[in-house]
Structure formats: C-alpha cells, structure tokens
Amino acid sequence: MSAELRTDRVRAIGLIKFRSDLSSDDLKANGVRLVEVVKSIPLIQQNLLKYEVTFKKEKLATTLASDLGLRETEAGMMVLVEATSHEKIREALTCPEYKKIIAGALEHATTAENYTWFSGEFLTVIDK
C-alpha cells in the first residue's frame, strides 16, 4: 500500500517564539485562558475539526533535537488546526474575534516576526 496525501482534511500549524521575559508557567496559564476564548468563537466551532495547542517541554534531560544532532527550535508553542479545506481554516482564523486574540498575543507574548503559520496537506505514516 503506497502512502497518499489525505484529501478529507488539511492542516495549518502556527509556531510562536515567546518574549524571553515570560515564564513557562505564565505562558501555560495564559494559554489555557486563550483556549477557552478560542473555543467559544462560533466560526472556530463551525469550521475547524481540531484546534490543538502544544507547549514546549522545558524540563527534559536532553531534547529530541539534540539527540538527533539538530538545532533547537526557538518556538515555545505550536497551534495545530484541522479542517476540511484551507478556505475553512482561513475563514475561521481571519474572523474578527480570532484576530482580536492574535492582536492580544502579539501585544503580550510575542511579535509578528516571531509568530508564523504553515499550511499544507499531510501523509499519515502510523496511526494506531
């Protein structure tokens, strides 16, 4: 069986590098509040199949990047969204309510230069 691109869902991934003066505890606490606000937005509920927030684990003895001989990421948080189309993701993440949340994140936790998005189709290699 050959691997194929999924056609039933698409993803977008946001990577965020935080200001250095913010503690991971503050970021997680604010992240939980952020998720509560995001999931209350009707267009997010209507258009997205998944909205997932992941925080970088800081207390590992070694990191996966170092174990693989790679450079450490400067990103401290990842947002993964899934929908049936890129248009649905774009509509949800550009709605006024969500853009207000982004403006708050840029003001308090990061900058536009340190907040990026990647959109694409994906292959699932293992799914148990």
NORCOR-V869711 format. One record per residue. N is the residue number from 1. PHI is phi in radians with two decimals (NA if undefined). PSI is psi as a letter, one per 40 degrees, with the letter a starting at -180 (none if undefined). Layout:
BEGIN
n	phi	psi
N	PHI	PSI
N	PHI	PSI
END
This chain:
BEGIN
n	phi	psi
1	NA	h
2	-1.56	i
3	-1.31	i
4	-2.29	i
5	-1.14	i
6	-1.27	i
7	-2.00	e
8	-1.51	e
9	-2.55	i
10	-2.28	i
11	-2.26	i
12	-2.35	i
13	-2.20	h
14	-1.77	h
15	-2.05	h
16	-2.22	h
17	-1.76	h
18	-1.51	i
19	-1.04	i
20	-1.22	e
21	-1.50	e
22	-1.68	h
23	-1.44	i
24	-1.13	d
25	-1.13	d
26	-1.09	d
27	-1.12	d
28	-1.15	d
29	-1.09	d
30	-1.18	d
31	-1.11	d
32	-1.13	d
33	-1.11	d
34	-1.04	d
35	-1.09	d
36	-1.08	d
37	-1.20	d
38	-1.04	d
39	-1.26	e
40	-1.53	e
41	-1.36	h
42	-0.97	d
43	-1.19	d
44	-1.14	d
45	-1.07	d
46	-1.25	d
47	-1.67	d
48	-1.75	h
49	-1.56	d
50	-2.62	h
51	-2.42	h
52	-2.17	h
53	-2.01	h
54	-2.18	h
55	-1.80	i
56	-1.09	h
57	-1.48	h
58	-1.62	e
59	-1.86	f
60	-1.49	i
61	-1.05	d
62	-2.35	i
63	-1.78	i
64	-1.06	d
65	-1.03	d
66	-1.17	d
67	-1.11	d
68	-1.64	e
69	1.31	f
70	-1.90	i
71	-1.27	i
72	-1.19	i
73	-1.33	i
74	-1.57	e
75	-1.21	h
76	-1.90	e
77	-2.61	i
78	-2.22	h
79	-1.99	h
80	-2.02	h
81	-2.17	i
82	-2.27	i
83	-2.69	i
84	-1.41	e
85	-2.71	i
86	-1.15	d
87	-1.12	d
88	-1.16	d
89	-1.10	d
90	-1.05	d
91	-1.06	d
92	-1.19	d
93	-1.46	e
94	-1.94	e
95	-1.21	i
96	-0.96	d
97	-1.12	d
98	-1.24	d
99	-1.07	d
100	-1.13	d
101	-1.12	d
102	-1.08	d
103	-1.04	d
104	-1.15	d
105	-1.12	d
106	-1.14	d
107	-1.26	d
108	-1.82	d
109	-2.19	d
110	-2.72	a
111	-2.32	i
112	-1.04	d
113	-1.20	d
114	-1.89	e
115	-2.33	h
116	-2.19	i
117	-2.22	i
118	-2.21	h
119	-2.02	i
120	-3.05	i
121	-1.62	i
122	-2.48	i
123	-1.93	h
124	-1.75	h
125	-1.51	d
126	-2.31	h
127	-2.55	g
128	-1.64	none
END
